[in-house]
Amino acid sequence: MAFTLFVACLQFYTARAGATLINIGLGGSPKITSGDGASFTDLNGTVLQGQTLSLDFSLSNGKFVRLFSITSNTFDIQITLQTNGSGQLGFLDGTGYLVDSQGISIPGFGVTGSASGNDLLTILLFPLLKDKNGTPNDDLSRPLDFFGVHFDLTLPNNPSVAITGSNFALSSDPGAPFGVGPGVPRDIVPDSGSTLLFLTLSVLPLVAFLHLICRLTPSRRNAVNLRSVIH
């Protein structure tokens, strides 16, 4: 926890000592969508030796993501690592947080879920949740813009396995989009029926856990973990 609090005070793009900067290109803007992402190769060749990786994901070319009032509370940022392994590889462990235009962390609760199966390792950050039961973080007002994401990831210890590819993805529920700017609307609000639906979903037990499982293909639902860490 002390380490996470310390790096949160540093500048995201230039002053975060020891972090690997990874630029993510989300294509053209503006766009309103419920899913977006890009692949990256910065971690290719990394052997799984139980080490911790400090990763700064920066949205390139002046892009930012806007979370609207209508955006699902279970909006997530997903990092998937492709490996040359098979079967159970262990779990990714770690925390994450959003970063604003000045490179400062946006306060949150660091709710993460991880999955492992076949040749993949996946971790998801749910920045709009307060705990692993799916309680919304009402302290984060929307619309909310972020310009990057920081992850501190601990890899499983499996020295015979290496990373061969990686993917960064953003996802919200259908009908509950987010925006990729510049040029997106200031906000999009749900109608009264949608508001009732989202309030109902936000109090369902383990909604984030179920959300994670549903986003994995059946062959990759071998194992899942859900964690909550306040930063």
N, C-alpha and C positions, 0 to 999 in steps of 0.2 A: 504494500500500500504506500509506503513512504516513497518508493521509487516512482510510482505512478503520479503521486501528488507533486513531486519535484519536476518531472518533465512537463507537467501541465502548465507550469509557469514559464516555460521557455518558448522562444519563437519557433513556429512550425517549420518554416522553409529553410532557415539558415542556421539556427542556433541549437537544435536538439541534438546534443552530442551522442554519437554512437548509433543514431537511427539511420536506416536505409531509406532514401527518398525514392519513391516509385510514382512516376507520372501516369495518370489515367486519362485517356482520351475518350470522351463520351460522344464524339461525333458532333453533328450540327445542333444548333439551338436557334430559337427556343423550341422546346417540345414538352408536351404534357403526356405522361406515360405511367404505367404501373410496373414497368420493368426496363432496366438498362444495365449496361456493363461493358467490360472490355477485358481481354486477356493481357497478361504481362509475363515477361521471361526473366525478370530480375533475380528470381530465386532458383532458377534452373541449376542443377548440379549440387544443390545443398543436401548434404547427407543428414538423415534423422539421427541425431546424437543426444537428444534431450536438451538441446541448447535453447536459449530464449532469443527471439528476434524482435528488435524494435523497428517497426515499419511505419513510415509516414507516407500515406497515399495522398497525393496532390492532384486535384482536378485541373488538367492543363488548359491552356489557351483562355484563361479568364472565366472558365465555367464555374457554376455553382449549382447546388441542388436546393430547391425550395420545397419545404414540407408544408403543404396547405392545411387549412382547417379540415378539409375532407380527407386528407391522407390517413391511411389506416394507422391505428396505434401500434400495430405489429409490423410496421415498416421495418425492413432490415437491410443491413449491409453484410454481404456474404463474401468470404474469402475461401476459395476452393483450391487445394493443392493436388495436382495430379502427380502420381509417383510411379516408379517401376516395380512396386511391390504388389502383393495380392493378399487377400484374406484380411484378418484383423491386424491393423497397423498400430493400434493405440489411438489416443485422442489428442487433438490439439487442445491446449489449455491457454487461457489468457484473458485480457481485458481490452477494451477499446473505448474511444470517445470521438465525438465530432469536433471539428476545428473551424473557427470563424475566419473572416477575411483578414484578420490581423495575426493569424497563426496561434490564437489562444484557444485552449480547450473550452468547449461548451459544457457546463456542468451537467452531470447525469448520473445514472446508477450502474452503468456498465453491465447490463444484462446480456449474457452471451449464451448461445447454445452451440454444441459441437456434435459432429457426426463422423463416423468412420465406417468405411465399407469398401471391399474390393481394393481398388488402387487409389482411392480418394480420401483426403482429409478435408473436412469443412468446418469452419467456425462462422457463426452469425452474430452480429451485434444488433440488438433491439434498442435503439437510442430513446424511443418514446415510452418505454416501459419503466416502471418503478421497482418491480420485483418479478421473480420467475413465475408468479401466479397470473401475470398479465395485467396488473394494476397500472393504469396510465400514469405517467409522470406529469402531474398538473402544473409543476413549476416551470415547465418549458412552454412558453406561449408561442402560438402560431399565428401567422406564417413564420417559419424558421428557416434561415439560410445557413448552409454549411459549404465550405470550400475544400475540405479535406477530411480525412479520417486517420486516427492513429491507433495502431494495434501493438500490444506487447504479447507475442505469441511464444509459447513453449512447445517445441516439437516433441513427439514421442521419441523414445530411445530405441532405435532399430537401425543400427549402422549398416545393414545390408541394403537399405532402401534410400533412394535419393529422389528429390523433386525433379520432375521433367516438364512441368508446365503449371500455370496458375491462372485463376480467373477472379476478377473483381465484379460483383454484381449488386445492384440495388433492386429492391422488390417491395411492392405494396399490394394490397388486395385489389382484385378487379373492381372497377368503379370507384376507387379511392386513390386517385393518382397523385403523383408528385410532379414537380417541374424541373427541367434542366435549363438554366438561364445562361446569359442574360436574355431579356425580352419576354419573360413569362409574366402572367398576371400577378398582381400583388397578392391576391388570395382567391381561393375557390372554396366556397362553403357548402356543406351538405344541405339538402332540403330536410324538412322536419322528419320525414320517414327514415331517411338515411341516418339522421342524428340518433333516433331511437335505436336503430340497428347497431350502430357503433358503440353506443353506451352499453347495450346488452352484451356485445362481444367483449368489451373491455373488462367486464367483471367475471367472465367465465374462468373457472380454475384451469390453470395450465394451458391457457390459450396459446402462449408463445411456444410451448412444447409441441402442441399439435400442429401449429403453423409450420414449425421446422420439419416435422415428419412428412407433412403433405407436400413439401417442396422437394423431397428426395424421391427419386425414382424407386420403384419397388426393389430392385436389385441392390440398392444402396442403403436400405433401411435396416442394416445389420445391427447398428448400435447408435444410440443417441445419448447425449448428456446435456443438462441445462444448468447454468451457473448464474449467480447474481453477485456482483461486486460493486460496492459504492466507491466512486472516486471523486 
